[in-house]
Every structure is written in C-alpha cells, then in structure tokens.
Amino acid sequence: MNLVIGCDSLLIEQSHAIREEVFVIEQDMSLEFDRDGKDSVSQHAILYLDCQPVGCARLTISQHRAVLSRVAVLDAYRGAKLADMLINALLRYARRQRVHYVSVHAHQYLEDHYKKLGFAFAKNGEVVGKHQLIELAISLETPANVVAA
C-alpha cells in the first residue's frame, strides 16, 4: 500500500478516474458537479494497492483554512478503512501547511463516520442529485484531533 499527495497531472487524472466511477457512475452525480475547476489548485491524495489507484481525496487550501472533498474509494476496496487513511493523511498534510480549520462537504449518511474522525457538524448543505450534503469541520489547533493512521 502506498499513499501519495501532490498536484501533478497524473494524480489529477487518476483522481478523475476514481471519482467518475464512484460519483458519476455509482452515485449518479453529474460530471459537471465533480469537475468544479478546483483540481489544479488542490492537493490530491491517491492510495495505491499493488500499484493500482483505488482511492482518492482532495484538499483545497486558502490561507489557514482548507476544504477536504472528493473522498472516494472504489467499490471493491471499501470496508478496509481506506477512506480514513486518505482523510487522516490530508489532515496531517494540512497541519504541516499550518492550516487551522478544515471543512468537508459529505453525504449526510456519513455524518457519524466523520464525527468519529474528530469532525463536528457545522450545517446542512445542498442537495446534489439524490444526495443531501452536510458540512462538517475540524480544528487542527490541537494535535489530538488527527487520528493516527
């Protein structure tokens, strides 16, 4: 298993492939929603198993705040806490970049999962396709907020 964080064309291309499979094909979200123009200014975490990209997440930083988004794991690899590995890797990265606050827009049904990772509910978000989104947030001011990988 290998996890890479960066913002090069290969990582973006691999992220797009995973997100298209998960969000567009499985969850019936529009490709336009997924391709929001923020990929080139974001850091992408890609998780590889046997050299194959199987999960991704994105972190968009603006000063001391960041938005975690596009967390996706291919169906065949779910249930092994790979999304947690991606999220925690990006939270550690954010802390190294001196980010103080990270928000995430997630499916409502994932609220309890994000709370277990230290996030707190912030507000209801938009409905995308058939999916109600919510916003959760975490403060990175104290090291205890990031769960060890």
N, C-alpha and C positions, 0 to 999 in steps of 0.2 A: 504494500500500500504506500502511495506517495501523494502528498498534497503540495500543490504549487500555487503561489499567489503572485499575480502580476497583471500587466495590462498590455500584452502584445497581441498581434493579430491571431496567432494560433490559439491562445487561451480564449479570446473572444469567439472565434469560430467554434471551438469545442463547447463553450458555454451555450452558444446559439443552438447547436445540435441537441444538447440535453434539454434545454428549455423548450424547444419546439416539440420534442417528444412528450415531455411532461405537461406543459401548459397548453399548447395548441392542440395536440392530438388527444391526449388523455382527458384534459380538463375543459376542452372546448373553449379556450380563451382565444381572443384574436391575436394574430401575429403582430398587428399594429400596436396592441397594448404592450406586448412583450418588448418590441423594438422601440423603446421610448427615446432613443438618442443619447442615453447616458453611458452606454458601454465604453465609449472611447475615453471617458473621463473618470472611470471607476477602476477599482482593483477587483480582479476576478480570482476566486479560489476554485481550483479544479482538483477533484480527488480521483486518483487513478488506482485501479486494481488490475494487476497483470498488464500494465501499460495501456489499459483502456480507460478513457474518461467515463466515470459513472455518476458523478455528482458535481454540482457547481453552486456557487453563491457569489453575490456581488456586493461590494462596499463602495459607496459614493461619499467622499469626504468633502466637507466645506468648512474650513477653519477648524473649530474644535467640536464640530458635530458631524455625524455620519448617518447614512441610511443604509441598512442591510436589506437586500432584496434578492429576488430571483433564486431563492434556495430551492434546489431541485435534485432529486436522486432518481435514477432510472428504476423502473418498477422491479426488475429482477434483483435489485440490491437493497431494497427497503427492509427495515426491521433490524438493521445492524448498527443503528445509531450513527450512520454516516453523515446525516444532516447535522447532528450535534457536533461532529468533528469539524465540519465546514464552518458552522456558526462560531464555535469557540476559537478556531484558527483566525477568523476575521476579527473577532473581539480582541484577541491578543495583538493582532496587527494594528488595530485601531488604537489600542493603548500605547503601543510603541510610537505611533504618529501623534501622540498627545491629544487624542480625541477624548472628550469628556462625556459625551452623550451619544448614544446610538438608538435610533428608532427603527422599527421594522413594520411593514405592512404585510400582514399574514392573513390566511384564511381563518375565519372565526373559529372553526373547529380545532385549530392548533393553539388556541389561547393557553390552555393548561400546560401544554408542552413548553411553550416559550417561558411561562412563569417558572417552571422547574429549572430553566437555564438562567433565571435571575431577572427576567423582564417583568415589567408591570404594565397592566392595561392603561392606555392613555385615552383612546376614544374610538368610536365606530368610524369606519372608513366607507369607501364607495362599494357599490356592487359591480363586479366585473363578470360579465356572462351570468352564470348561475351562482356565483360565489360572493358571499358577504365578506368584505375585508375589514380588519380591525388594525389599529395602530397600537403597538406596544413599545416600551422604551426601557433602556437600562442606563444607569450611570456608571461610568468607568472610573469614578473618583476613588473607589476603594478596590484593592486587588481581589477581595473575596468574591466579587461579582462574576468573575470568569471561572467557569468550571474547568478543571484540569482535563486535558484530552487523554 
